[in-house]
Each structure stands twice: as C-alpha cells, then as structure tokens.
Amino acid sequence: MNGKGVLPRIECVVVRLREVRARYGVSQEELAKAVGVTRQAIIAIEKGRCIPSLPLALKIARFFGLKVEDIFQLDEACLESSSS
C-alpha cells in the first residue's frame, strides 16, 4: 500500500519474470506446472495484465531460488506520480 490504503496501479509494478525465465531456461509451461497455475496466467503476469497474489509471487521466487523483489519491483517514480 502507498500509505493511503490504496494498492499501487498495475503499471507501477515492474515484472522481470520473462528475463528470469530466459536466464534459467524455463518455459512458461514448466513454470506454470511448478507453481500450480495455467500457462495463460504466466503470460498475463509477464505482459503486465495482472499482478500475482503474494502466495503466487512467493512460489515463483522460490522456484528460481530468488527473492520476490528480484522478480517483482515497485517503480517508485510511478508511485509518486500516481499519488499526486
């Protein structure tokens, strides 16, 4: 939350999932099966059409042995401009 009790806009979340998958040589289908979602869900996350729930973000990060913030980050400049 941004201090006003409002979740950040979806465009303020930077998703690096596609790059991480490429680095590890993992397909969308493999990742989807490993974390219990559909390939379409992975596609939607990568394209920025949806933000994963916290449990799903944790599963994805754990799959790669990374921290959530290595894959999903808030764009601070975007957050500042959206709160004005």
C-alpha positions as CSV (number, residue, x, y, z in Angstrom):
1,M,0.0,0.0,0.0
2,N,1.1,3.5,-0.6
3,G,0.2,5.0,2.8
4,K,-3.3,6.0,1.7
5,G,-4.7,2.5,1.9
6,V,-4.7,2.1,-1.9
7,L,-2.9,-0.6,-3.8
8,P,-0.4,0.7,-6.4
9,R,-1.6,0.8,-10.0
10,I,-0.6,-2.3,-12.1
11,E,1.6,-0.2,-14.3
12,C,3.7,0.7,-11.2
13,V,4.8,-2.9,-10.8
14,V,8.0,-3.8,-12.8
15,V,7.9,-7.5,-13.7
16,R,11.1,-9.2,-14.7
17,L,9.7,-12.7,-15.0
18,R,10.3,-13.2,-18.7
19,E,14.0,-12.3,-18.2
20,V,14.4,-14.6,-15.2
21,R,12.8,-17.5,-17.1
22,A,15.1,-16.9,-20.0
23,R,18.2,-16.8,-17.8
24,Y,17.2,-20.1,-16.2
25,G,16.0,-21.7,-19.4
26,V,12.5,-22.4,-18.1
27,S,9.4,-22.4,-20.4
28,Q,6.1,-20.7,-19.4
29,E,4.6,-24.2,-19.3
30,E,7.2,-25.6,-17.0
31,L,6.9,-22.7,-14.6
32,A,3.1,-22.8,-14.7
33,K,3.1,-26.5,-13.7
34,A,5.7,-26.0,-11.0
35,V,3.7,-23.2,-9.3
36,G,0.2,-24.6,-9.9
37,V,-1.2,-22.1,-12.4
38,T,-2.0,-22.2,-16.2
39,R,0.4,-21.0,-18.9
40,Q,-2.1,-18.3,-19.6
41,A,-1.6,-16.9,-16.1
42,I,2.1,-16.8,-16.6
43,I,1.6,-15.0,-19.9
44,A,-0.7,-12.4,-18.2
45,I,1.8,-11.8,-15.5
46,E,4.7,-11.4,-18.0
47,K,2.7,-9.0,-20.1
48,G,1.7,-6.9,-17.1
49,R,-2.0,-7.6,-17.5
50,C,-2.2,-8.9,-13.9
51,I,-0.1,-8.9,-10.7
52,P,0.3,-12.3,-9.0
53,S,-1.0,-12.8,-5.5
54,L,1.6,-12.7,-2.8
55,P,1.5,-16.5,-2.3
56,L,2.0,-17.0,-6.1
57,A,4.8,-14.4,-6.2
58,L,6.5,-16.3,-3.4
59,K,6.1,-19.6,-5.2
60,I,7.6,-18.2,-8.3
61,A,10.5,-16.7,-6.5
62,R,11.1,-19.9,-4.5
63,F,11.1,-21.9,-7.8
64,F,14.0,-19.9,-9.0
65,G,15.7,-19.6,-5.7
66,L,15.3,-15.8,-5.7
67,K,13.7,-13.1,-3.6
68,V,10.3,-11.8,-4.7
69,E,11.9,-8.4,-5.2
70,D,14.3,-9.9,-7.7
71,I,11.4,-10.6,-10.0
72,F,8.7,-8.0,-9.0
73,Q,9.5,-4.4,-8.1
74,L,7.6,-1.2,-7.5
75,D,8.5,1.7,-9.7
76,E,9.0,4.4,-7.0
77,A,8.7,7.3,-9.6
78,C,5.5,5.8,-10.8
79,L,4.1,5.5,-7.3
80,E,5.0,9.2,-6.6
81,S,3.3,10.4,-9.7
82,S,0.2,8.3,-9.1
83,S,-0.3,9.6,-5.6
84,S,-0.3,13.3,-6.5
